[in-house]
């Protein structure tokens, strides 16, 4: 559910989901890069969900999905690699 005010919640429309990432810890990256990495993760995850649909694990238990530990190769690919780990975490 998405919050529209402190007291009111609305459900996403048909065919829509909302993903909330509680914590994303990035070691070894410049803190100023955090928003660009977050934007890239959002974009890549949106693309995966649009192309492949909702992972089975998300449908069974969407309360907590662990992406595990991801060893990133470089900043330009960070969003793609993190999104893939989140998506694959929902496949179990």
N, C-alpha and C positions, 0 to 999 in steps of 0.2 A: 504494500500500500504506500502511496505517496502522501506526504503531508502538504496540505494547502494552507493550514494555519495551525496554531497550537492545539486546537480542539477538534479540527475537522480532518478526516482522512477520506480519500477517494481511491477506488480500485482502478488499476490500469484498464484501459478499454480492451475489447476483444483482440486477440493477437498481439497484445502488448505485455511485456514483463518489465519489472523494475529490479535492477540488481544493485545491491548496496555492498560495497567492499568496506568492511570494518577497519581493516588495517593492511597497509601495503608498506613493507619495510624494505628500503633500498640501501644497501651498504656499498660504499665505494663510488657513489654518484654525487655530483655537486648538488646540494640542497636546492639551488635555484632551478634545477631541472625537474623538480617534482611535478609541477603542473603540466609540463610538456609530456612527461612519461604517463601521467594519469590520463591526459587527453588521448594519447596514443593507445593506451589500454582500452579505454572506452570505445574508440573507433574500431579497433581490431576485434574486440569482443562483439560489438554490434554486427560487424561483418560476418563473423563466425556463426552467430545465432541466425542471421538472415539466410546464410548459405546452407547451413547444416541443420538448423532447427534446434529445439531445446534438447539437451542431453538427457538421457533416461534417468540418471541420478538426480537431476534437478527436479524432475517430475515426482520422484518417489520421496525425496527428502531435501527440500531446498533451504532448510534452516541454516545449515552450515556446509560449505563446500571448501575443501582444502586444496589449494594449488600446490602445497608442498614447497620444497625449496627449489628455486630456479636459478641456475648458474647462467647469468646473462653474458652474452658475448660482447655487446657494445650498445651504446645509447640509442642509435638509430633503430636497432632491432628490439629494444627492450619492450615496447608496447606489444609487438607481435608475440614475443616469447612469453610474456606474462599472461596475455589473453589466452594463448594456447594452453598454458598450464591450468588456468582457471576453467576453461572449457573442458579439458580432459579430466579435471578433478570431478566434474559432474557426470562423467561417463561411467563411473563405478557403481 
